[in-house]
Amino acid sequence: MKYPKSIFLTLIAVLLAAMMPLQVSAASMFSYQTKIDVQPGGQVYFNYGKNGRFFLCSDWEAYDEGCLVTSGTAYDFTKLLDRGMIARPDEGYYFAGFYDPLGKKQNLKETKLDILRISVKGFYFYNYFPSKDNPSYNRLTKTAYQNQVKLYLKGLYGVTRYKVMDTVLLYDLPKTDGNYIARFQKKQPPALNIPAELTKTYGNAAFRLVSNLPDDLNYSFKSSSTKVLTVNKKNGYITIKGPGRAKVTCKVKESATTLPASFVSQITVKPAKVKKLTAKRTKKALSVKWNASSKNSGYEIQVSNNSSFKNIIAKKSVSGGKTSSTTVKLKAEVCNNYVRIRPYKTSGGEKIYNQYTIAEIQ
């Protein structure tokens, strides 16, 4: 069976370069020195050194110390076939890029590489391949790429089983003299402006605690009461289901540049305001009617002889959200009076109110 040569030739070159001493013709050699300053919080390595065994080291976690770039040292890349540098942050840090001594970021070309572990006759070897999302190979399906890797491992090592141990970024240094500072930043929790408390009203449209969530973070959301709020676990859209109180928890997993974090917002949902309130008088009573909602716990009714309700002459509390009418007793016959009603929802032993709806007594 024949296979495309374009990807295979590159893979063979990469594998052979990592297995054999480097041989570069005099015509292709160039000479320059680059001073690399490594900030605390990480380390920088050559792609591979003169012995060609960068990823064929016995201790994966240690890399190959012969390829470790030390701070403030000038390096001559004349005898290196590949001028790539791999930055490895320490735990709790991330690599922020290469900068010049004046603080200007150097936009070096980067290539994603998969580090593979291969077991040959009981011994573990480490090597690298161009990753599937490398622009040179992303036209292939994941399965097709994996199958081609297996074919070449079988041809070179006699095995097809491998494990991707890590994915690293290779930065190509230009063929010019220069100073490059590898900058590592300490990871911080994501700065999300999530309110600790929020008040809504039953009937409001769906909403999010944060309007613009960064795309590079992995979120999960959860509501403490689905009778009050439901929340989309991935995008955080909150739908109001009823009045009451609920906590929405947003958890953010650790990313390439941020620490894991958890945010909690206490959301109070007020009952919907009462509509279509009417009241008719009798000699010493009022017949009060309104549109009820089964979502409510009850209603509070007050009667006054003025629209400002500075003087309350009668009041009544009605339990049960479905109740839509009641009679309010009065001490004496009244005229030109006003009645008002507000709904409430009991949550955690506390009543949550909306505003009063006011009507003139007929």
Secondary structure, 3 states (H helix, E strand, C coil): CCCCHHHHHHHHHHHHHHHCCCCCCHHHCCCCEEEEEECCCEEEEECCCCCCCCCCCCCHHHCCHHHEECCCEEEECCCCCCCEEEEEECCCEEEEEEECCCCCEECCEEEEEEEEEEEECCEEEEEEEECCCCCCCCCCCHHHHHHHHHHHHHHHHCCCCCEEEEEEEEEECCCCCEEEEEEEEECECCCCCCCCEEEEECCCCCECCCCCCCCCCCEEEEECCCCCEEECCCCCCEEECCCEEEEEEEEECCCCCECCEEEEEEEEEECCCCCCCEEEECCCEEEEECCCCCCCCEEEEEEECCCCCCCEEEEEEEECCCCCEEEEECCCCCCCCEEEEEEEEEECCEEEECCCEEEECC
